[in-house]
Amino acid sequence: MGQLVGKLAVIAGQGSLPEAVANSAREQGHEVVIFTVAGQADAGFSGFETIAIPLGAIGRTRELLVESGCTRMVMA
């Protein structure tokens, strides 16, 4: 695999899938940022940069992705 450029955003929902996706991505060399809707995703993203987006600011998601250096995204 070539050099990875930018961070991978994991848009996290509930359950164990977001953490599993983030851990797998990190093991493959991705720098991961977890995005949650404040109060909607399960806790437990220890060791990951995490950004909680208030429900009223969900329209800012793209802006926050760019500000955090994410160039790729996955929803889990």
C-alpha positions in Angstrom: 0.0 0.0 0.0 1.2 3.5 -0.8 1.7 6.2 1.8 -1.6 7.3 3.3 -2.3 11.0 3.1 -4.7 12.7 5.5 -6.7 11.2 8.3 -9.6 8.8 8.1 -12.8 10.0 9.7 -15.0 7.3 11.3 -18.6 8.7 11.6 -19.7 6.7 14.6 -23.1 5.3 15.4 -24.1 3.1 18.3 -22.8 -0.4 19.1 -19.3 -1.9 18.8 -18.9 -1.5 15.0 -17.4 2.0 15.1 -14.7 1.0 17.5 -13.9 -2.2 15.6 -13.6 -0.2 12.3 -11.4 2.4 14.0 -9.1 -0.2 15.5 -8.8 -2.1 12.2 -8.0 1.1 10.3 -5.4 2.1 12.8 -3.8 -1.4 12.5 -3.6 -0.8 8.8 -1.7 2.4 9.3 -4.5 5.0 9.1 -4.6 8.0 11.4 -8.2 7.9 12.7 -10.5 10.6 14.0 -13.8 9.5 15.5 -16.8 11.8 14.8 -19.9 11.3 17.0 -23.2 13.1 17.2 -23.1 14.3 20.8 -25.0 11.9 23.1 -25.8 9.4 20.3 -22.7 7.2 20.0 -21.5 4.8 22.6 -18.4 5.9 24.6 -15.2 3.9 24.5 -13.1 5.6 21.9 -10.1 5.7 24.2 -6.8 6.4 22.4 -8.5 8.1 19.4 -9.0 11.8 18.6 -12.7 12.2 19.1 -14.9 15.1 18.0 -18.5 15.3 19.2 -20.8 17.3 17.0 -23.8 18.8 18.7 -27.1 17.8 16.9 -27.8 21.5 16.1 -24.4 21.8 14.3 -24.6 18.7 12.2 -24.5 20.9 9.1 -20.9 21.8 10.0 -19.7 18.2 9.6 -17.9 18.8 6.3 -16.2 21.9 7.8 -15.1 19.9 10.8 -13.8 17.1 8.6 -11.6 19.5 6.7 -10.4 21.3 9.8 -9.3 18.1 11.4 -7.3 17.0 8.3 -9.6 14.2 7.2 -9.4 13.3 3.6 -11.4 10.0 3.8 -14.5 9.0 5.6 -16.4 5.8 6.6 -19.7 5.5 8.5 -20.0 2.8 11.0 
